[in-house]
Amino acid sequence: MAFQIFLIGKNNISYEIITFNSISINKNTPVSPMPMPEEDSEENMLMKIEGNSTQISVNWTLINGQSPCGTGAITKGATKWEAAGNLGELSVKKQMDQLDELSPKSLTDFYSLRIYDTEAAANAEPTAYDGMMQSLQFTTSSASPVNWNVSLNYIQGNVITSMSGNTAEEPIVESAYYLYDSGGLRTGIKVNFKEFASYASGDRPVTTGAILRYKQDAGLVDFWREKQINFTQNTNAPYDYVDKPFFVNDLVVEAGSSTLKNYKIRLALLTDAGRGDWSDGELQVLPVV
């Protein structure tokens, strides 16, 4: 049994940690003690008033000529898991540049750290930790200046920002259908949805667009991909949007046929204060109107 570790960022950009030296997963479960006067330890009052957290540390060595970077979904190959759109063999310097490019810069950045078992079935789900990179450290020594070690500190959780203003509540997604070209090939997804309607007076944010997340259905191993569009806000109740098109060119075709796999979606609105909440649940995209 062997394991592969992938760090996946927004838009399905991935980095495989190929030659990892160590990985530690620290589950923090803080408990506040309250020892009572004139009592021994067994009478100590333990209060669980804080939630749990998980922090992960990974250390690995960069090796010249490795191929860690991908730009597509991760699927099971003949002997291991592989990311589509691999960038090929890279120098150590290029790998460092790719990691720097992958590091968080935007308020809307998010990540998934995934551990795959090479002996698992092709439809097996990985151990996934969605969250945020906390630090990325590169080190070398004078004794071996060719070898660079990387240390990643990562924390699991839902990424939000305290700098957000009045962001949008989750939209109500009513239906979604595939877009087709004149030859009958799928070119994207169109979505019918409504904005949240019950804002307090003056609190409605200014909608500037939307982000569609889409991935393969039927239990397949796939990471959310994203497509962003911009449009003018509908200022009239019930604040609905009909057949908003999201044109994408990476809808996967079944092997040996022209049939595309089924997809499910989520949607979030963009406002002048940033990205809002994602729509509740996952909606199946329908083949025809």
C-alpha positions in Angstrom: 0.0 0.0 0.0 1.3 3.5 -0.9 -0.2 6.9 -0.6 -0.1 10.0 -2.8 -0.7 13.5 -1.5 -2.2 16.3 -3.7 -2.6 20.0 -2.8 -5.5 21.3 -4.9 -6.3 25.0 -5.3 -9.0 27.0 -7.0 -9.8 26.2 -10.6 -8.5 22.6 -10.1 -4.8 23.6 -10.1 -3.0 20.8 -8.3 0.5 20.0 -7.0 1.4 16.4 -6.1 3.8 16.1 -3.1 5.7 13.3 -4.7 8.7 12.6 -2.4 7.2 13.5 1.0 9.4 12.8 4.0 6.8 13.1 6.7 3.2 14.1 7.3 1.5 14.8 10.6 -2.2 15.3 11.3 -2.8 17.0 14.6 -6.4 16.9 15.8 -6.8 19.6 18.5 -9.7 19.1 21.0 -9.2 21.8 23.6 -10.8 21.3 27.0 -10.7 23.9 29.8 -9.9 22.5 33.2 -11.3 24.0 36.4 -9.7 22.4 39.5 -11.8 22.9 42.6 -10.3 24.1 45.9 -9.3 21.3 48.3 -10.0 18.6 45.7 -7.7 16.1 44.0 -7.4 15.7 40.2 -10.3 13.3 39.8 -12.6 16.1 40.9 -11.2 18.4 38.3 -14.1 20.0 36.3 -13.5 19.7 32.6 -15.4 22.0 30.3 -15.6 21.6 26.5 -16.3 25.2 25.5 -14.3 25.4 22.3 -14.6 23.5 19.0 -12.0 21.2 17.5 -9.4 22.0 14.8 -7.2 19.9 12.6 -3.7 21.1 11.5 -1.6 19.2 9.0 2.2 19.5 8.4 3.9 18.0 5.4 7.6 18.0 4.6 9.0 16.9 1.3 12.1 17.2 -1.0 12.1 18.8 -4.4 13.8 16.7 -7.0 14.8 18.1 -10.4 12.8 16.6 -13.3 9.7 15.7 -11.3 6.2 16.3 -12.8 4.0 17.4 -9.9 1.8 20.1 -11.4 -1.6 19.5 -13.0 -4.6 21.6 -14.2 -7.4 19.1 -14.3 -9.3 16.4 -12.4 -7.5 13.6 -10.5 -8.2 10.1 -11.7 -6.8 6.6 -11.2 -4.3 5.5 -13.8 -2.7 2.1 -14.3 -0.6 2.2 -11.2 -1.3 5.5 -9.5 -3.5 8.6 -9.3 -2.8 11.3 -11.9 -3.9 14.9 -12.5 -5.0 15.8 -16.0 -3.2 18.6 -17.8 0.2 17.7 -16.3 2.8 20.4 -17.0 5.6 17.8 -17.6 9.0 17.6 -16.0 10.1 20.8 -14.1 13.3 22.0 -12.6 13.5 22.6 -8.8 13.3 26.3 -9.5 10.2 25.9 -11.6 8.5 23.7 -8.9 9.2 26.4 -6.3 7.7 29.0 -8.7 4.6 26.9 -9.1 4.2 26.5 -5.4 4.5 30.2 -5.0 1.9 30.8 -7.6 -0.4 28.3 -5.9 -0.1 30.0 -2.5 -3.1 32.1 -1.3 -3.3 35.7 -2.4 -7.1 36.4 -2.8 -9.8 36.6 -0.2 -11.6 33.9 -2.2 -8.8 31.3 -2.3 -9.5 27.9 -0.9 -7.7 24.5 -1.0 -8.2 20.8 -0.6 -5.4 18.6 0.7 -6.1 15.0 -0.5 -4.5 11.7 0.4 -5.1 8.9 -2.2 -4.5 5.2 -1.7 -2.8 3.7 -4.8 -4.5 0.3 -4.1 -8.0 1.8 -3.9 -10.6 1.4 -6.6 -10.9 4.1 -9.3 -14.2 5.4 -7.8 -12.8 5.5 -4.2 -13.0 8.7 -2.3 -9.7 10.2 -1.0 -9.2 11.4 2.5 -9.8 15.1 2.0 -9.1 18.2 4.1 -10.6 21.4 2.7 -9.1 24.5 4.2 -6.2 26.9 3.8 -2.4 27.0 3.6 -0.9 28.7 6.6 2.7 28.7 5.6 5.1 27.4 3.0 8.8 27.2 3.9 11.7 26.4 1.5 15.1 25.4 3.1 18.5 24.1 1.9 21.9 23.8 3.5 25.5 24.6 2.5 26.3 20.9 2.8 23.8 20.1 0.0 22.7 23.3 -1.8 21.2 21.3 -4.7 18.5 19.7 -2.5 15.6 21.9 -1.3 13.1 20.8 1.4 9.6 22.2 1.6 7.4 22.4 4.7 3.7 23.1 4.4 1.5 24.0 7.3 -2.2 23.6 6.6 -5.4 24.0 8.6 -8.8 22.4 7.9 -11.9 24.5 7.8 -14.3 26.7 5.8 -12.6 29.7 4.3 -14.3 33.0 5.0 -13.0 36.6 5.3 -13.5 39.1 8.1 -12.9 41.9 5.6 -16.1 41.1 3.6 -18.8 43.7 3.6 -22.4 42.8 2.8 -22.0 39.7 0.8 -24.8 37.8 -0.8 -26.9 35.1 0.9 -27.1 31.8 -0.9 -29.1 31.9 -4.2 -32.0 29.5 -4.9 -31.0 27.4 -7.9 -34.1 26.1 -9.6 -32.8 24.2 -12.6 -29.7 23.7 -14.8 -29.4 22.4 -18.4 -26.6 21.7 -20.8 -25.8 24.1 -23.6 -25.3 22.7 -27.1 -23.6 23.9 -30.3 -25.1 23.4 -33.8 -23.5 20.0 -34.0 -25.2 18.7 -30.8 -22.0 18.9 -28.6 -22.2 20.3 -25.1 -20.5 23.6 -24.7 -21.5 24.6 -21.2 -24.3 24.8 -18.6 -27.2 27.3 -18.3 -28.7 27.9 -14.9 -32.0 29.3 -13.7 -31.8 30.9 -10.2 -33.1 33.6 -7.9 -31.3 35.9 -5.4 -32.2 35.8 -1.7 -35.2 38.2 -1.4 -35.6 38.9 2.3 -32.8 41.4 3.0 -33.5 44.2 5.5 -34.1 47.6 3.9 -30.9 49.0 2.4 -28.9 45.7 3.0 -29.2 44.2 -0.5 -25.7 43.9 -1.9 -24.9 44.9 -5.5 -24.7 41.7 -7.6 -22.0 41.8 -10.2 -21.9 38.2 -11.4 -21.8 34.5 -10.3 -19.4 31.6 -9.9 -20.5 28.1 -11.0 -18.9 25.1 -9.4 -19.4 21.8 -11.4 -18.0 18.3 -11.1 -18.8 14.8 -12.3 -21.7 13.0 -10.6 -22.3 9.3 -9.8 -19.6 9.0 -7.0 -16.7 9.6 -9.3 -13.5 11.1 -7.9 -13.5 14.7 -9.1 -12.7 18.1 -7.7 -15.0 21.1 -8.1 -14.2 23.2 -11.1 -15.2 26.8 -11.5 -16.5 29.2 -14.1 -17.1 32.9 -13.4 -19.4 35.2 -15.4 -20.2 38.9 -14.9 -23.7 40.4 -15.5 -25.8 43.4 -14.4 -27.9 43.0 -11.3 -31.7 42.4 -11.6 -33.2 45.0 -9.3 -36.8 43.8 -9.7 -38.4 41.3 -7.4 -38.3 38.3 -7.4 -34.7 38.9 -8.5 -34.6 35.9 -10.8 -32.2 35.1 -13.6 -33.2 32.9 -16.6 -30.8 30.7 -18.6 -27.6 32.4 -17.5 -24.9 30.7 -19.6 -21.6 29.4 -18.3 -19.5 28.3 -21.3 -16.9 25.6 -20.4 -14.8 23.4 -22.5 -13.8 20.6 -20.1 -16.9 18.5 -19.8 -15.5 15.0 -19.7 -16.4 12.4 -22.4 -17.0 8.8 -21.6 -14.1 6.6 -22.8 -14.6 5.3 -26.3 -17.8 7.3 -27.0 -19.1 10.8 -27.6 -21.3 10.6 -24.4 -20.4 13.1 -21.7 -20.5 12.3 -18.1 -23.3 13.7 -15.8 -22.5 16.7 -13.7 -23.8 18.4 -10.6 -23.5 22.1 -9.7 -23.5 24.7 -7.0 -23.7 28.4 -7.4 -22.6 31.6 -5.5 -23.2 35.2 -6.4 -20.5 37.8 -6.7 -21.1 41.2 -5.2 -19.2 44.5 -4.7 -18.1 42.9 -1.4 -16.9 39.6 -2.7 -18.2 36.1 -3.2 -21.4 35.2 -1.3 -22.6 31.9 0.2 -22.8 28.7 -2.0 -26.3 27.4 -2.9 -27.7 24.7 -0.7 -27.0 21.2 -1.8 -25.9 19.9 -5.2 -28.1 20.1 -8.3 -28.0 17.6 -11.2 -27.6 19.2 -14.6 -30.4 18.0 -17.0 -29.7 17.0 -20.6 -32.6 19.0 -22.2 -34.9 21.9 -21.6 
